[in-house]
Amino acid sequence: MSASSALSRRGFLGTSLLFVAGAAVACSSNPQGTAAAKGAKVTLTQWYHQYGEEGTQAAVKRYAEQYTKANPDVAINVVWGADTSQYETKLNAALLGADAPDIFELGDFRAEMARAGQLEPLDDVYGAAKGGFNKADLDYLTVDGTLYGIKTIDDVMVLYYRKSLLKKAGVTPPTTFAELVDTAKKLTTDGVKGLFIGNDGIGDSPYLLAWSQGVDLIDGKKVVYADAARSIGGLHQLHSDKSVLLGFTTDWYDPGAFNQGAAAMQWGGMWSLPAIEKALGDDFGVVPWPAYDSAGKPVARLGGWTQAVNAKSKHVAEAKKYLQWLWVQQTDIQIDWAVKYGFHVPPQAEVAARTPELKKGAAKDAVAIANKNGISFPAEWTQAMQASFIAAAADIAKGAAPEKALRKAQATAQSALDKQMG
């Protein structure tokens, strides 16, 4: 079976390709036996979730094949998995069984996995290159002083603005929350809202408001986001002014509202930049979410996928060597992965600086913002914590007392964190 016909992009976990001495073969239920037949001494199984961008599956096959050509004793069993909504469930189940992958992706890095002994420490994988990685990424992947993952891409989230609409309204990109409120209000006209942060009018804004006040979600062993009641309370003002776009046909992670002129400013991902540039030319710019006030700081959220090594793998040393080759040493592969099948930023600053697509215009500005203002969720943050936090923010937007709503949610989150810390 050829590499092109062996997999469906919509196939679930269980179908994979094994790369042995540069050749792709269909995997049976016993890939180790297949590897032995081809002469490889070790088979590493590497899981990816199912990326939506065309060309990603072929790319990871090519990377694996390239490594095996240089290291013929090591075969790479590439497993192209379920879509994002199903991937984590399948991964968690697999990690409890005998057929767990050696290397796997994590969309949301979790400190509890490291503390439970599921993740192998990776400080030696970074080695001397550690200082060249985005600090926000390193902070995100560090648990109790040890690194347990390596980012493969940074998804930078920024505030897009229409240059012509701001000029017409006589305003400049906001640098404080008060300016954001005023600017959004002045940009709101018939058929155009000043700001789009999500169909629910909430989106990422509660996190951004807390961070921009200088408050994190978790500090050590304490959930502390209620300390940002002052800034998160600003959501009510934004909604009262009716300058926030609600209920558009696409959500904040799609550039539709911005490209179609329904909003003059939109919080969105750097992945949307090529589509925005195609629709608007140079009539747009990017800035970080503004500082809450003079004592705060501008921020930009960093997302993206992480790869980790199974601590219970029989081939930990070989898996770490492969990750080091792929995500630390092979800068051309890192550039290829970041910008050829989507639009992302390589986590190493030097690699991002060498990426042609990121050297000009708004893309260059977004990279600078990521390096200076990037921030990620704490590794202890969970989906359950997120749900109660966002619910509290939604109540605040409707008029609930900020401190009371946040303290109640924070108490629930603290109980969850106490259990996690054990």
N, C-alpha and C positions, 0 to 999 in steps of 0.2 A: 504494500500500500504506500502511495506517495505521501510526502509531507503535506501536500496541499489537500488531499482528499481524506486524510486520516482523522481530521477533527472538524466538527461543526462549531462555529463561533458561539452557538447557543447551547452547545453540549454541556452536561453537568460533569462534576468530578467523576473520575473513573475511566475516562478516555485520555490517553496521554501519548507523548512521543518520547522515545528513548534515543539519545544521541551517543553513539559509540564510534569512536575513531572517525568522527566527522560524518557518519551516515545516520539517517533517521530511519527507525524501524518502529512499527506499531507495537505497543506494549501489551503483553499478556498479563494475567493476574500474578505472574512471577517474573517481574522485570529483572531481578537479580540473576535468574537463570539465563535470560537473554543476554545480559551483559557478559556473563561468564563465557558464553558461546562465542562472543566477539573478542574476548581477550582482556576486557577491563577487569581490574581487581576490585573496584569500588563503584557502586551506583548511588548517586545522590538523587533524591526525589525533591523537586522544587515545585511548589504550588503557587500559581497566580490566580487572582480572581479574573473574571471575564471582562476585560476592558472593552469599551464601546468603540474606541477609535480604530479605524481600518488600518491594518498593517502591524498592530501590536503583537498578535500571535506569531506572525512570521518573524518578527524581530527577536522575540525571546528564544525562538528555535535557533535563529542564527547565532545569537550570543552563546548559547549552550554548545552548539556545534564548534564554534570558534575555540572555546575553552578545551573541548575534548581533543581537538587537533593538536593543541599545544600540550595537553596532558592526557595521553592515550590510556593511561591506567584508570582514569576517572570517567565514567559515563554519567550523563545528566538526564534524568527522567523528568521531562517538563510536563506538568499537569496543568492544563488550561481549564479553569474551574467554573463554578456557578457564578451568576451575576452577583452584584454587591449585596443585595438583600438576603441571599441564601448562603453566600460564601462563609461568613463568620460562623454560622450555625454548623455547617459541615466541617469546618476546620476544628472547632471546639470538640466536636464528636470524635474526629480522627485523632486528635492529640491524646485521647484517652485510650486508644486502641493500639494494636500491634503494627498497623500499617501507617503510622503517622509519618508525615513528610519530614525530611531533614532540614529543609529551608522553606519558609512560607512568608506570604505577605500579611500585613496587618493594616487595615484601613484606619483603625483607631487603636493606637498603642495603649496597652493597659499595664499599669504597674503591678496589679494583682497577679498577672501571669508570671512576671519576674519573681515576685515574692513566693509564688507557689512552686517555683523550681522548674517552670516550663520553658524558660528562655535561657540560652547560653550567654554569658558575658562576652562582650565584643570589643572591649577596650584595645586588645592587641590587634584586632582587625583594622581599627583606625590608625594605630601607631602614631608616627610623626605627622601624619596628615590631619590629625584631629583638629588642630588650630585653624585649618582652612575651611571647616564646615560652619554653616550658619549656627550661631550660638543658640538661637531659639530652638533649633532642631536638637542640638545636643542636650539642652535643658529638658526638652520633652521626652527624650529617650533615656534619661538618666534616672535610676532608681537607687536610692541609698548610696550614691556616689559611684555607681557602676553603669556603663552603657550596655543596653540590651537590644538595640536595633540600629539599623542604618537606613536613612531616608533614601529613596530612589528618585523622587521628584518633590519639589516644593510647589504646591498650588497656592499662589499668592492672591489674597483677596484685598481689594482696594476700592476707593470711591471714585467712580467715573463721573466726569462732568462734561457738558456740552459747552465748548468755548463760546460759540456764537450766542447761545441763550443767556449765559452769564454776562457777556458783554452788553447785550441788549437791555438786561435788567440793571446794569450798572453795579454789578457785584463781582467779587473775586472768590476763588475757592476758599471755603471756610477753614479757619485754623483753630477755632474753639467751638464748643457746643453751642454757645449763644449765637455765634456767627452762623452755624449750621441751621439753627432754627430760623434766624432772620433771613438767610439766603434762600432756604426752602420756601418760605412764605412769599418772598419777592418774586421767585421764579414760578409760582403757581398762577396760572392764567386759565382761561377757557380751554379745556382739552389737554392741558399740560399740568402735571403735578410737579412740585419742586423736588421730591425725593421718593425713591423706591427702594425699600429695604426688605421686601418680601410681601407676598399676598396677604399674610396675616398682619402686616404692619409691624412685625417684630423681627423676624429673621435672626441675624447675628447681633443685632443692636444691643441686647442686654450685656453680652460679653464685652463688646467694644466700649460701651459706656463705663463699665466697671474698670476695665484696663486703662481707659483714657483718664480716669480719675486717679490711677496709680494703685488700684486695688485688684488683687488676683482672686481667683475663685477659691483656691485652697492655699493655705500657708502652712507648710509642715504637716502637722496632724490635725489642723483645724480648717473647717470650711468658713470662709470669711467674707463672702460676697455681699452680705447684708451691710457691710461697712460702706458699700457703694450706693446706699439708698438715695443719696443726694443726686448722683448722676443718672441712675436708672429711673429715678422719678421724673426725669426730663421727658420720658416717653409720653407722658400725659400731655405735656405742652405740644409736642410734635403732632399728636393726634387731634388735640383740640383746635389747632390751627388749620386742620384739614388740608395740610400741604403734603401729606404722605399718600402715595398711590396705593390703593387696596384692590385685591381681586382681579389682577390682570390675567390674561390668558396663559402666560408663562410666569415662572417664579424668578426670584432674584438671581439664581445661578444661570439663567438664560438671558442673553442681552436683548431680547425682543422688545421689552418696554422702552429701553434706552434707544435702540436703533429706530423704533417707530415713532419716537418723539412723544411718548406718553409720559415720560419723566425726564427732567433736565439733569438730575443727578441719580446715580444708581450704585448701590453697593453690589459688587460682583467679583467674579474670579478672573484671574489673568488668562484662563483658558478661553475666555470670550473675546479677548483682544483682537485676534485676526478677523473675526466676524464683524466686530465694531469698526475696525479700520476699513474693511471692505464696504460697509454701509455708509460710513461718515467721513472717510478720508482722514484728514488731520483735524477735523472739527471736534476734537475731544482731548481730554487730558486725564491724568490719574493723580490722586493724592491719598495719603493715609486718612483713616478716620481721625477727625480732629481731636486735639487734647480737650479734656472737659473744661479746664480753665488754665490760668497761668501756672498753677501748681501741678497740672496733669501732664500727659504726654500723648502725642499722636501714635496710633497703633495700626497694624495691619495683621490680619490673621493668616497663619500659615497652616495649610492642610497638606495632603499628599500621602502617598503610600510608603510603608516601611517594610523592610525585609528582616527576618529574624532567623535564628538557628534553634532548632529543637534541642533542648538540653539533654534529652534522653536518646538522641540519635546515636547509632552505632558508629557514625563517621563524623563526629564533631570537628575534628581537626581538618578533614578534607572539605567540609561544608564551609568552615570559616575561611579557608584558603580561597575557595571559589568566590565567596562574597567579597573578600578583599580584592581579588582580581577584577571582579565585575563592577563594584561600586566605589572603589577607591582608586585603583590603578588605571582602568581603561577609560580615559577621559573622552575618547571619541565615541565610545558606546554610550556614555552618560549624556553627551550632547545629542546623539541620535535619539535616545529614548525620550529626552525632554521636549524636543521641538519638531520631530519628524512625524509624529502620529497624534499630536495634540499640541498644546502650548503651555509649557511649564518651565520651571527654573531648576537647573542642576543644583543640588545642595552645597557643593563646594564652590566658594566664591571665585576661585581662579578659573574653574571650568565654566561657570556662568559668564565670566568676563571674556572668555574666548569663544562664546557661542555667537555666531554672526547675527542671528535673528534677534538677539537681545542687546545689541550694541547701539540701537538708535530709537528715537522717539519715545512713545509712551512705554514701550517694553523696557527700555533702558531705565526709565524713571521707576517702573514697578520693581525692577531688580534692586535698585538703590533703596527703595522703600522697604523691601523685604530684609535687606541687610541691616538697615538702621532701625526700623520700627516693627519688625516681625515678632509675633508672639503666638504661642501654641497653647492648647489646653494642657492643664496639669495631667501627668500620667495617671493620677488617681481618679480623674473625672470619668463618670460612667453615664450610660444612657438614662438610667433612673434619676440620677442627679440632674441631668439636663432637662428631663421632662418636668420636674417640679420647679426648676429655676425659670424655665420659659413660661410655664403656667402663671407663676407669680408676676413675671414681667407683663404678661398679657392683661392681668388684673390691674396692674399699675397703670397701663396705658388707658384703661377704661375709667380710672379714677380712684382705685384702691390706695390706701395709705402705704407708701413705699416701704417704710421700715417694718411695719407689721407684716406685710405680705412676704417680704424677704426673710424675716426672722423665722417665720413659720416654715417656709421651704428649707431654710438653712438647717433647722433642727432635724428634719427628715434626712437631709444629705449628710449631716454629721453622724447620725446613727449608722448610715451605710458606710461611711468612711471608717468609723471605729471598727466595724466588723471586718472591713477590708484590711486594715492595718494589723488586726489580729492580736 
